[in-house]
């Protein structure tokens, strides 16, 4: 019972976080100027620096999703 609950937990964590990652990427890819203008109200910086920060955060979040959500889910599937 506990293994099934953990497997379901990591499955839903993977689905939710992967969806959030895809939404964030699509929003950034389709509306970069809007996002830059929106964030530029609060933070000073060039558009190149903004793009570097956004791509870095996307890459870091993708690594976190893979390491902390998808990998444990796959491991639990293999074990059970």
PDB file of N, CA, C and O in Angstrom:
ATOM      1  N   UNK A   1       0.822  -1.195   0.000  1.00  0.00           N
ATOM      2  CA  UNK A   1       0.000   0.000   0.000  1.00  0.00           C
ATOM      3  C   UNK A   1       0.864   1.255   0.000  1.00  0.00           C
ATOM      4  O   UNK A   1       0.572   2.208  -0.723  1.00  0.00           O
ATOM      5  N   UNK A   2       1.912   1.264   0.795  1.00  0.00           N
ATOM      6  CA  UNK A   2       2.767   2.448   0.885  1.00  0.00           C
ATOM      7  C   UNK A   2       3.502   2.674  -0.437  1.00  0.00           C
ATOM      8  O   UNK A   2       3.668   3.816  -0.865  1.00  0.00           O
ATOM      9  N   UNK A   3       3.939   1.602  -1.080  1.00  0.00           N
ATOM     10  CA  UNK A   3       4.635   1.740  -2.365  1.00  0.00           C
ATOM     11  C   UNK A   3       3.708   2.329  -3.419  1.00  0.00           C
ATOM     12  O   UNK A   3       4.135   3.155  -4.225  1.00  0.00           O
ATOM     13  N   UNK A   4       2.453   1.918  -3.422  1.00  0.00           N
ATOM     14  CA  UNK A   4       1.502   2.445  -4.400  1.00  0.00           C
ATOM     15  C   UNK A   4       1.227   3.925  -4.151  1.00  0.00           C
ATOM     16  O   UNK A   4       1.107   4.704  -5.096  1.00  0.00           O
ATOM     17  N   UNK A   5       1.128   4.308  -2.895  1.00  0.00           N
ATOM     18  CA  UNK A   5       0.899   5.723  -2.559  1.00  0.00           C
ATOM     19  C   UNK A   5       2.100   6.554  -2.995  1.00  0.00           C
ATOM     20  O   UNK A   5       1.925   7.624  -3.578  1.00  0.00           O
ATOM     21  N   UNK A   6       3.309   6.087  -2.725  1.00  0.00           N
ATOM     22  CA  UNK A   6       4.512   6.804  -3.144  1.00  0.00           C
ATOM     23  C   UNK A   6       4.607   6.897  -4.666  1.00  0.00           C
ATOM     24  O   UNK A   6       4.974   7.940  -5.207  1.00  0.00           O
ATOM     25  N   UNK A   7       4.280   5.816  -5.343  1.00  0.00           N
ATOM     26  CA  UNK A   7       4.317   5.825  -6.804  1.00  0.00           C
ATOM     27  C   UNK A   7       3.307   6.826  -7.362  1.00  0.00           C
ATOM     28  O   UNK A   7       3.620   7.580  -8.284  1.00  0.00           O
ATOM     29  N   UNK A   8       2.106   6.834  -6.809  1.00  0.00           N
ATOM     30  CA  UNK A   8       1.103   7.801  -7.248  1.00  0.00           C
ATOM     31  C   UNK A   8       1.532   9.231  -6.942  1.00  0.00           C
ATOM     32  O   UNK A   8       1.323  10.134  -7.752  1.00  0.00           O
ATOM     33  N   UNK A   9       2.132   9.436  -5.773  1.00  0.00           N
ATOM     34  CA  UNK A   9       2.607  10.765  -5.394  1.00  0.00           C
ATOM     35  C   UNK A   9       3.633  11.287  -6.396  1.00  0.00           C
ATOM     36  O   UNK A   9       3.514  12.411  -6.884  1.00  0.00           O
ATOM     37  N   UNK A  10       4.634  10.473  -6.701  1.00  0.00           N
ATOM     38  CA  UNK A  10       5.665  10.915  -7.641  1.00  0.00           C
ATOM     39  C   UNK A  10       5.136  11.031  -9.066  1.00  0.00           C
ATOM     40  O   UNK A  10       5.628  11.849  -9.843  1.00  0.00           O
ATOM     41  N   UNK A  11       4.151  10.231  -9.412  1.00  0.00           N
ATOM     42  CA  UNK A  11       3.535  10.360 -10.727  1.00  0.00           C
ATOM     43  C   UNK A  11       2.867  11.727 -10.863  1.00  0.00           C
ATOM     44  O   UNK A  11       3.071  12.431 -11.852  1.00  0.00           O
ATOM     45  N   UNK A  12       2.060  12.097  -9.849  1.00  0.00           N
ATOM     46  CA  UNK A  12       1.372  13.385  -9.914  1.00  0.00           C
ATOM     47  C   UNK A  12       2.338  14.558  -9.784  1.00  0.00           C
ATOM     48  O   UNK A  12       2.135  15.594 -10.418  1.00  0.00           O
ATOM     49  N   UNK A  13       3.375  14.413  -8.980  1.00  0.00           N
ATOM     50  CA  UNK A  13       4.399  15.463  -8.907  1.00  0.00           C
ATOM     51  C   UNK A  13       5.069  15.649 -10.262  1.00  0.00           C
ATOM     52  O   UNK A  13       5.313  16.778 -10.689  1.00  0.00           O
ATOM     53  N   UNK A  14       5.364  14.550 -10.935  1.00  0.00           N
ATOM     54  CA  UNK A  14       5.993  14.626 -12.257  1.00  0.00           C
ATOM     55  C   UNK A  14       5.067  15.283 -13.272  1.00  0.00           C
ATOM     56  O   UNK A  14       5.504  16.108 -14.073  1.00  0.00           O
ATOM     57  N   UNK A  15       3.801  14.922 -13.239  1.00  0.00           N
ATOM     58  CA  UNK A  15       2.836  15.506 -14.183  1.00  0.00           C
ATOM     59  C   UNK A  15       2.679  17.003 -13.940  1.00  0.00           C
ATOM     60  O   UNK A  15       2.721  17.793 -14.883  1.00  0.00           O
ATOM     61  N   UNK A  16       2.502  17.392 -12.692  1.00  0.00           N
ATOM     62  CA  UNK A  16       2.279  18.803 -12.366  1.00  0.00           C
ATOM     63  C   UNK A  16       3.518  19.633 -12.682  1.00  0.00           C
ATOM     64  O   UNK A  16       3.411  20.689 -13.307  1.00  0.00           O
ATOM     65  N   UNK A  17       4.689  19.170 -12.259  1.00  0.00           N
ATOM     66  CA  UNK A  17       5.904  19.947 -12.494  1.00  0.00           C
ATOM     67  C   UNK A  17       6.306  19.978 -13.965  1.00  0.00           C
ATOM     68  O   UNK A  17       6.823  20.991 -14.437  1.00  0.00           O
ATOM     69  N   UNK A  18       6.081  18.896 -14.693  1.00  0.00           N
ATOM     70  CA  UNK A  18       6.370  18.896 -16.126  1.00  0.00           C
ATOM     71  C   UNK A  18       5.419  19.832 -16.867  1.00  0.00           C
ATOM     72  O   UNK A  18       5.825  20.517 -17.806  1.00  0.00           O
ATOM     73  N   UNK A  19       4.171  19.862 -16.451  1.00  0.00           N
ATOM     74  CA  UNK A  19       3.206  20.788 -17.057  1.00  0.00           C
ATOM     75  C   UNK A  19       3.595  22.236 -16.789  1.00  0.00           C
ATOM     76  O   UNK A  19       3.517  23.085 -17.676  1.00  0.00           O
ATOM     77  N   UNK A  20       4.010  22.505 -15.566  1.00  0.00           N
ATOM     78  CA  UNK A  20       4.463  23.846 -15.221  1.00  0.00           C
ATOM     79  C   UNK A  20       5.693  24.239 -16.041  1.00  0.00           C
ATOM     80  O   UNK A  20       5.797  25.377 -16.498  1.00  0.00           O
ATOM     81  N   UNK A  21       6.611  23.312 -16.224  1.00  0.00           N
ATOM     82  CA  UNK A  21       7.804  23.569 -17.037  1.00  0.00           C
ATOM     83  C   UNK A  21       7.433  23.845 -18.491  1.00  0.00           C
ATOM     84  O   UNK A  21       7.965  24.775 -19.095  1.00  0.00           O
ATOM     85  N   UNK A  22       6.534  23.056 -19.055  1.00  0.00           N
ATOM     86  CA  UNK A  22       6.099  23.280 -20.432  1.00  0.00           C
ATOM     87  C   UNK A  22       5.360  24.605 -20.588  1.00  0.00           C
ATOM     88  O   UNK A  22       5.551  25.311 -21.579  1.00  0.00           O
ATOM     89  N   UNK A  23       4.514  24.947 -19.613  1.00  0.00           N
ATOM     90  CA  UNK A  23       3.800  26.222 -19.658  1.00  0.00           C
ATOM     91  C   UNK A  23       4.775  27.393 -19.597  1.00  0.00           C
ATOM     92  O   UNK A  23       4.651  28.352 -20.359  1.00  0.00           O
ATOM     93  N   UNK A  24       5.750  27.309 -18.686  1.00  0.00           N
ATOM     94  CA  UNK A  24       6.748  28.368 -18.533  1.00  0.00           C
ATOM     95  C   UNK A  24       7.553  28.521 -19.817  1.00  0.00           C
ATOM     96  O   UNK A  24       7.786  29.644 -20.264  1.00  0.00           O
ATOM     97  N   UNK A  25       7.983  27.411 -20.418  1.00  0.00           N
ATOM     98  CA  UNK A  25       8.746  27.474 -21.662  1.00  0.00           C
ATOM     99  C   UNK A  25       7.909  28.063 -22.791  1.00  0.00           C
ATOM    100  O   UNK A  25       8.384  28.922 -23.534  1.00  0.00           O
ATOM    101  N   UNK A  26       6.666  27.605 -22.925  1.00  0.00           N
ATOM    102  CA  UNK A  26       5.805  28.113 -23.998  1.00  0.00           C
ATOM    103  C   UNK A  26       5.526  29.600 -23.817  1.00  0.00           C
ATOM    104  O   UNK A  26       5.554  30.357 -24.787  1.00  0.00           O
ATOM    105  N   UNK A  27       5.261  30.020 -22.595  1.00  0.00           N
ATOM    106  CA  UNK A  27       4.994  31.428 -22.332  1.00  0.00           C
ATOM    107  C   UNK A  27       6.211  32.278 -22.659  1.00  0.00           C
ATOM    108  O   UNK A  27       6.085  33.357 -23.238  1.00  0.00           O
ATOM    109  N   UNK A  28       7.395  31.788 -22.285  1.00  0.00           N
ATOM    110  CA  UNK A  28       8.627  32.531 -22.560  1.00  0.00           C
ATOM    111  C   UNK A  28       8.957  32.516 -24.047  1.00  0.00           C
ATOM    112  O   UNK A  28       9.423  33.522 -24.582  1.00  0.00           O
ATOM    113  N   UNK A  29       8.726  31.397 -24.721  1.00  0.00           N
ATOM    114  CA  UNK A  29       9.054  31.291 -26.144  1.00  0.00           C
ATOM    115  C   UNK A  29       8.097  32.097 -27.015  1.00  0.00           C
ATOM    116  O   UNK A  29       8.503  32.644 -28.041  1.00  0.00           O
ATOM    117  N   UNK A  30       6.821  32.175 -26.610  1.00  0.00           N
ATOM    118  CA  UNK A  30       5.833  32.857 -27.440  1.00  0.00           C
ATOM    119  C   UNK A  30       5.714  34.349 -27.147  1.00  0.00           C
ATOM    120  O   UNK A  30       5.353  35.123 -28.034  1.00  0.00           O
ATOM    121  N   UNK A  31       6.010  34.761 -25.929  1.00  0.00           N
ATOM    122  CA  UNK A  31       5.854  36.179 -25.572  1.00  0.00           C
ATOM    123  C   UNK A  31       7.082  36.726 -24.839  1.00  0.00           C
ATOM    124  O   UNK A  31       6.951  37.200 -23.711  1.00  0.00           O
ATOM    125  N   UNK A  32       8.266  36.674 -25.446  1.00  0.00           N
ATOM    126  CA  UNK A  32       9.453  37.137 -24.715  1.00  0.00           C
ATOM    127  C   UNK A  32       9.444  38.642 -24.459  1.00  0.00           C
ATOM    128  O   UNK A  32       9.889  39.090 -23.402  1.00  0.00           O
ATOM    129  N   UNK A  33       8.943  39.427 -25.413  1.00  0.00           N
ATOM    130  CA  UNK A  33       8.936  40.876 -25.224  1.00  0.00           C
ATOM    131  C   UNK A  33       7.967  41.293 -24.119  1.00  0.00           C
ATOM    132  O   UNK A  33       8.285  42.158 -23.303  1.00  0.00           O
ATOM    133  N   UNK A  34       6.792  40.680 -24.097  1.00  0.00           N
ATOM    134  CA  UNK A  34       5.826  40.972 -23.038  1.00  0.00           C
ATOM    135  C   UNK A  34       6.403  40.637 -21.675  1.00  0.00           C
ATOM    136  O   UNK A  34       6.280  41.421 -20.734  1.00  0.00           O
ATOM    137  N   UNK A  35       7.029  39.482 -21.569  1.00  0.00           N
ATOM    138  CA  UNK A  35       7.610  39.057 -20.304  1.00  0.00           C
ATOM    139  C   UNK A  35       8.735  39.983 -19.873  1.00  0.00           C
ATOM    140  O   UNK A  35       8.861  40.312 -18.693  1.00  0.00           O
ATOM    141  N   UNK A  36       9.554  40.404 -20.836  1.00  0.00           N
ATOM    142  CA  UNK A  36      10.653  41.325 -20.519  1.00  0.00           C
ATOM    143  C   UNK A  36      10.109  42.676 -20.047  1.00  0.00           C
ATOM    144  O   UNK A  36      10.620  43.243 -19.082  1.00  0.00           O
ATOM    145  N   UNK A  37       9.085  43.190 -20.713  1.00  0.00           N
ATOM    146  CA  UNK A  37       8.497  44.468 -20.299  1.00  0.00           C
ATOM    147  C   UNK A  37       7.852  44.352 -18.926  1.00  0.00           C
ATOM    148  O   UNK A  37       7.968  45.256 -18.099  1.00  0.00           O
ATOM    149  N   UNK A  38       7.173  43.235 -18.687  1.00  0.00           N
ATOM    150  CA  UNK A  38       6.522  43.022 -17.400  1.00  0.00           C
ATOM    151  C   UNK A  38       7.545  42.977 -16.269  1.00  0.00           C
ATOM    152  O   UNK A  38       7.368  43.639 -15.246  1.00  0.00           O
ATOM    153  N   UNK A  39       8.602  42.207 -16.444  1.00  0.00           N
ATOM    154  CA  UNK A  39       9.632  42.083 -15.410  1.00  0.00           C
ATOM    155  C   UNK A  39      10.541  43.307 -15.360  1.00  0.00           C
ATOM    156  O   UNK A  39      11.119  43.608 -14.316  1.00  0.00           O
ATOM    157  N   UNK A  40      10.671  44.009 -16.475  1.00  0.00           N
ATOM    158  CA  UNK A  40      11.519  45.193 -16.525  1.00  0.00           C
ATOM    159  C   UNK A  40      11.012  46.321 -15.648  1.00  0.00           C
ATOM    160  O   UNK A  40      11.769  47.230 -15.308  1.00  0.00           O
ATOM    161  N   UNK A  41       9.739  46.274 -15.276  1.00  0.00           N
ATOM    162  CA  UNK A  41       9.201  47.284 -14.372  1.00  0.00           C
ATOM    163  C   UNK A  41       9.829  47.186 -12.988  1.00  0.00           C
ATOM    164  O   UNK A  41       9.956  48.194 -12.292  1.00  0.00           O
ATOM    165  N   UNK A  42      10.220  45.991 -12.586  1.00  0.00           N
ATOM    166  CA  UNK A  42      10.763  45.787 -11.250  1.00  0.00           C
ATOM    167  C   UNK A  42      12.282  45.638 -11.222  1.00  0.00           C
ATOM    168  O   UNK A  42      12.921  45.971 -10.224  1.00  0.00           O
ATOM    169  N   UNK A  43      12.860  45.139 -12.314  1.00  0.00           N
ATOM    170  CA  UNK A  43      14.288  44.853 -12.336  1.00  0.00           C
ATOM    171  C   UNK A  43      14.941  45.553 -13.516  1.00  0.00           C
ATOM    172  O   UNK A  43      14.421  45.536 -14.632  1.00  0.00           O
ATOM    173  N   UNK A  44      16.079  46.164 -13.255  1.00  0.00           N
ATOM    174  CA  UNK A  44      16.836  46.782 -14.331  1.00  0.00           C
ATOM    175  C   UNK A  44      17.767  45.748 -14.944  1.00  0.00           C
ATOM    176  O   UNK A  44      18.278  44.869 -14.251  1.00  0.00           O
ATOM    177  N   UNK A  45      17.980  45.859 -16.233  1.00  0.00           N
ATOM    178  CA  UNK A  45      18.888  44.943 -16.902  1.00  0.00           C
ATOM    179  C   UNK A  45      18.593  44.892 -18.385  1.00  0.00           C
ATOM    180  O   UNK A  45      17.522  45.294 -18.840  1.00  0.00           O
ATOM    181  N   UNK A  46      19.551  44.396 -19.121  1.00  0.00           N
ATOM    182  CA  UNK A  46      19.383  44.303 -20.568  1.00  0.00           C
ATOM    183  C   UNK A  46      18.526  43.090 -20.918  1.00  0.00           C
ATOM    184  O   UNK A  46      18.311  42.196 -20.100  1.00  0.00           O
ATOM    185  N   UNK A  47      18.050  43.088 -22.149  1.00  0.00           N
ATOM    186  CA  UNK A  47      17.238  41.968 -22.614  1.00  0.00           C
ATOM    187  C   UNK A  47      18.080  40.689 -22.700  1.00  0.00           C
ATOM    188  O   UNK A  47      17.575  39.596 -22.446  1.00  0.00           O
ATOM    189  N   UNK A  48      19.343  40.823 -23.051  1.00  0.00           N
ATOM    190  CA  UNK A  48      20.224  39.648 -23.125  1.00  0.00           C
ATOM    191  C   UNK A  48      20.413  39.031 -21.739  1.00  0.00           C
ATOM    192  O   UNK A  48      20.392  37.809 -21.590  1.00  0.00           O
ATOM    193  N   UNK A  49      20.597  39.877 -20.732  1.00  0.00           N
ATOM    194  CA  UNK A  49      20.748  39.366 -19.363  1.00  0.00           C
ATOM    195  C   UNK A  49      19.456  38.692 -18.903  1.00  0.00           C
ATOM    196  O   UNK A  49      19.485  37.653 -18.245  1.00  0.00           O
ATOM    197  N   UNK A  50      18.324  39.298 -19.259  1.00  0.00           N
ATOM    198  CA  UNK A  50      17.031  38.705 -18.906  1.00  0.00           C
ATOM    199  C   UNK A  50      16.879  37.331 -19.550  1.00  0.00           C
ATOM    200  O   UNK A  50      16.463  36.381 -18.888  1.00  0.00           O
ATOM    201  N   UNK A  51      17.213  37.218 -20.834  1.00  0.00           N
ATOM    202  CA  UNK A  51      17.126  35.923 -21.523  1.00  0.00           C
ATOM    203  C   UNK A  51      18.043  34.891 -20.886  1.00  0.00           C
ATOM    204  O   UNK A  51      17.659  33.733 -20.726  1.00  0.00           O
ATOM    205  N   UNK A  52      19.251  35.304 -20.520  1.00  0.00           N
ATOM    206  CA  UNK A  52      20.180  34.377 -19.867  1.00  0.00           C
ATOM    207  C   UNK A  52      19.623  33.875 -18.539  1.00  0.00           C
ATOM    208  O   UNK A  52      19.716  32.687 -18.230  1.00  0.00           O
ATOM    209  N   UNK A  53      19.048  34.776 -17.762  1.00  0.00           N
ATOM    210  CA  UNK A  53      18.480  34.378 -16.473  1.00  0.00           C
ATOM    211  C   UNK A  53      17.304  33.433 -16.677  1.00  0.00           C
ATOM    212  O   UNK A  53      17.190  32.422 -15.983  1.00  0.00           O
ATOM    213  N   UNK A  54      16.427  33.755 -17.625  1.00  0.00           N
ATOM    214  CA  UNK A  54      15.252  32.904 -17.859  1.00  0.00           C
ATOM    215  C   UNK A  54      15.661  31.512 -18.338  1.00  0.00           C
ATOM    216  O   UNK A  54      15.135  30.514 -17.846  1.00  0.00           O
ATOM    217  N   UNK A  55      16.588  31.433 -19.287  1.00  0.00           N
ATOM    218  CA  UNK A  55      17.029  30.124 -19.768  1.00  0.00           C
ATOM    219  C   UNK A  55      17.759  29.348 -18.670  1.00  0.00           C
ATOM    220  O   UNK A  55      17.645  28.125 -18.595  1.00  0.00           O
ATOM    221  N   UNK A  56      18.497  30.044 -17.831  1.00  0.00           N
ATOM    222  CA  UNK A  56      19.180  29.371 -16.722  1.00  0.00           C
ATOM    223  C   UNK A  56      18.174  28.796 -15.739  1.00  0.00           C
ATOM    224  O   UNK A  56      18.324  27.660 -15.289  1.00  0.00           O
ATOM    225  N   UNK A  57      17.134  29.582 -15.399  1.00  0.00           N
ATOM    226  CA  UNK A  57      16.106  29.078 -14.490  1.00  0.00           C
ATOM    227  C   UNK A  57      15.335  27.921 -15.116  1.00  0.00           C
ATOM    228  O   UNK A  57      15.002  26.958 -14.425  1.00  0.00           O
ATOM    229  N   UNK A  58      15.049  28.001 -16.402  1.00  0.00           N
ATOM    230  CA  UNK A  58      14.367  26.891 -17.073  1.00  0.00           C
ATOM    231  C   UNK A  58      15.214  25.623 -17.015  1.00  0.00           C
ATOM    232  O   UNK A  58      14.701  24.539 -16.736  1.00  0.00           O
ATOM    233  N   UNK A  59      16.503  25.761 -17.278  1.00  0.00           N
ATOM    234  CA  UNK A  59      17.392  24.594 -17.240  1.00  0.00           C
ATOM    235  C   UNK A  59      17.484  24.023 -15.833  1.00  0.00           C
ATOM    236  O   UNK A  59      17.449  22.805 -15.657  1.00  0.00           O
ATOM    237  N   UNK A  60      17.603  24.886 -14.833  1.00  0.00           N
ATOM    238  CA  UNK A  60      17.690  24.423 -13.457  1.00  0.00           C
ATOM    239  C   UNK A  60      16.395  23.727 -13.019  1.00  0.00           C
ATOM    240  O   UNK A  60      16.434  22.687 -12.361  1.00  0.00           O
ATOM    241  N   UNK A  61      15.265  24.302 -13.387  1.00  0.00           N
ATOM    242  CA  UNK A  61      13.983  23.686 -13.033  1.00  0.00           C
ATOM    243  C   UNK A  61      13.817  22.345 -13.732  1.00  0.00           C
ATOM    244  O   UNK A  61      13.293  21.398 -13.145  1.00  0.00           O
ATOM    245  N   UNK A  62      14.261  22.257 -14.989  1.00  0.00           N
ATOM    246  CA  UNK A  62      14.179  20.984 -15.713  1.00  0.00           C
ATOM    247  C   UNK A  62      15.031  19.921 -15.031  1.00  0.00           C
ATOM    248  O   UNK A  62      14.603  18.773 -14.906  1.00  0.00           O
ATOM    249  N   UNK A  63      16.216  20.283 -14.594  1.00  0.00           N
ATOM    250  CA  UNK A  63      17.082  19.335 -13.889  1.00  0.00           C
ATOM    251  C   UNK A  63      16.419  18.887 -12.590  1.00  0.00           C
ATOM    252  O   UNK A  63      16.443  17.703 -12.254  1.00  0.00           O
ATOM    253  N   UNK A  64      15.824  19.840 -11.854  1.00  0.00           N
ATOM    254  CA  UNK A  64      15.145  19.483 -10.608  1.00  0.00           C
ATOM    255  C   UNK A  64      13.967  18.553 -10.852  1.00  0.00           C
ATOM    256  O   UNK A  64      13.758  17.610 -10.088  1.00  0.00           O
ATOM    257  N   UNK A  65      13.202  18.801 -11.893  1.00  0.00           N
ATOM    258  CA  UNK A  65      12.062  17.932 -12.215  1.00  0.00           C
ATOM    259  C   UNK A  65      12.547  16.522 -12.540  1.00  0.00           C
ATOM    260  O   UNK A  65      11.973  15.538 -12.073  1.00  0.00           O
ATOM    261  N   UNK A  66      13.587  16.430 -13.327  1.00  0.00           N
ATOM    262  CA  UNK A  66      14.110  15.111 -13.698  1.00  0.00           C
ATOM    263  C   UNK A  66      14.665  14.381 -12.483  1.00  0.00           C
ATOM    264  O   UNK A  66      14.362  13.206 -12.275  1.00  0.00           O
ATOM    265  N   UNK A  67      15.480  15.070 -11.674  1.00  0.00           N
ATOM    266  CA  UNK A  67      16.154  14.410 -10.557  1.00  0.00           C
ATOM    267  C   UNK A  67      15.202  14.100  -9.406  1.00  0.00           C
ATOM    268  O   UNK A  67      15.269  13.018  -8.823  1.00  0.00           O
ATOM    269  N   UNK A  68      14.321  15.035  -9.075  1.00  0.00           N
ATOM    270  CA  UNK A  68      13.512  14.871  -7.870  1.00  0.00           C
ATOM    271  C   UNK A  68      12.096  14.362  -8.108  1.00  0.00           C
ATOM    272  O   UNK A  68      11.401  14.033  -7.147  1.00  0.00           O
ATOM    273  N   UNK A  69      11.646  14.288  -9.363  1.00  0.00           N
ATOM    274  CA  UNK A  69      10.295  13.798  -9.635  1.00  0.00           C
ATOM    275  C   UNK A  69      10.297  12.575 -10.539  1.00  0.00           C
ATOM    276  O   UNK A  69       9.761  11.528 -10.176  1.00  0.00           O
ATOM    277  N   UNK A  70      10.891  12.705 -11.700  1.00  0.00           N
ATOM    278  CA  UNK A  70      10.804  11.630 -12.689  1.00  0.00           C
ATOM    279  C   UNK A  70      11.663  10.437 -12.302  1.00  0.00           C
ATOM    280  O   UNK A  70      11.222   9.294 -12.423  1.00  0.00           O
ATOM    281  N   UNK A  71      12.884  10.684 -11.838  1.00  0.00           N
ATOM    282  CA  UNK A  71      13.769   9.578 -11.469  1.00  0.00           C
ATOM    283  C   UNK A  71      13.203   8.739 -10.319  1.00  0.00           C
ATOM    284  O   UNK A  71      13.208   7.513 -10.424  1.00  0.00           O
ATOM    285  N   UNK A  72      12.713   9.341  -9.224  1.00  0.00           N
ATOM    286  CA  UNK A  72      12.108   8.483  -8.187  1.00  0.00           C
ATOM    287  C   UNK A  72      10.865   7.740  -8.668  1.00  0.00           C
ATOM    288  O   UNK A  72      10.607   6.613  -8.247  1.00  0.00           O
ATOM    289  N   UNK A  73      10.103   8.373  -9.547  1.00  0.00           N
ATOM    290  CA  UNK A  73       8.916   7.697 -10.084  1.00  0.00           C
ATOM    291  C   UNK A  73       9.305   6.469 -10.889  1.00  0.00           C
ATOM    292  O   UNK A  73       8.717   5.401 -10.721  1.00  0.00           O
ATOM    293  N   UNK A  74      10.283   6.613 -11.753  1.00  0.00           N
ATOM    294  CA  UNK A  74      10.744   5.477 -12.553  1.00  0.00           C
ATOM    295  C   UNK A  74      11.343   4.386 -11.651  1.00  0.00           C
ATOM    296  O   UNK A  74      11.118   3.196 -11.874  1.00  0.00           O
ATOM    297  N   UNK A  75      12.102   4.801 -10.640  1.00  0.00           N
ATOM    298  CA  UNK A  75      12.687   3.825  -9.713  1.00  0.00           C
ATOM    299  C   UNK A  75      11.602   3.051  -8.979  1.00  0.00           C
ATOM    300  O   UNK A  75      11.718   1.838  -8.804  1.00  0.00           O
ATOM    301  N   UNK A  76      10.552   3.738  -8.549  1.00  0.00           N
ATOM    302  CA  UNK A  76       9.451   3.036  -7.870  1.00  0.00           C
ATOM    303  C   UNK A  76       8.700   2.111  -8.815  1.00  0.00           C
ATOM    304  O   UNK A  76       8.231   1.049  -8.405  1.00  0.00           O
ATOM    305  N   UNK A  77       8.583   2.508 -10.079  1.00  0.00           N
ATOM    306  CA  UNK A  77       7.963   1.611 -11.057  1.00  0.00           C
ATOM    307  C   UNK A  77       8.785   0.352 -11.268  1.00  0.00           C
ATOM    308  O   UNK A  77       8.237  -0.741 -11.405  1.00  0.00           O
ATOM    309  N   UNK A  78      10.099   0.510 -11.294  1.00  0.00           N
ATOM    310  CA  UNK A  78      10.987  -0.645 -11.471  1.00  0.00           C
ATOM    311  C   UNK A  78      10.914  -1.571 -10.268  1.00  0.00           C
ATOM    312  O   UNK A  78      10.880  -2.791 -10.426  1.00  0.00           O
ATOM    313  N   UNK A  79      10.889  -1.003  -9.066  1.00  0.00           N
ATOM    314  CA  UNK A  79      10.862  -1.801  -7.846  1.00  0.00           C
ATOM    315  C   UNK A  79       9.553  -2.577  -7.709  1.00  0.00           C
ATOM    316  O   UNK A  79       9.551  -3.744  -7.319  1.00  0.00           O
ATOM    317  N   UNK A  80       8.460  -1.929  -8.028  1.00  0.00           N
ATOM    318  CA  UNK A  80       7.156  -2.596  -7.795  1.00  0.00           C
ATOM    319  C   UNK A  80       6.764  -3.542  -8.886  1.00  0.00           C
ATOM    320  O   UNK A  80       5.703  -4.161  -8.815  1.00  0.00           O
TER     321      UNK A  80
END
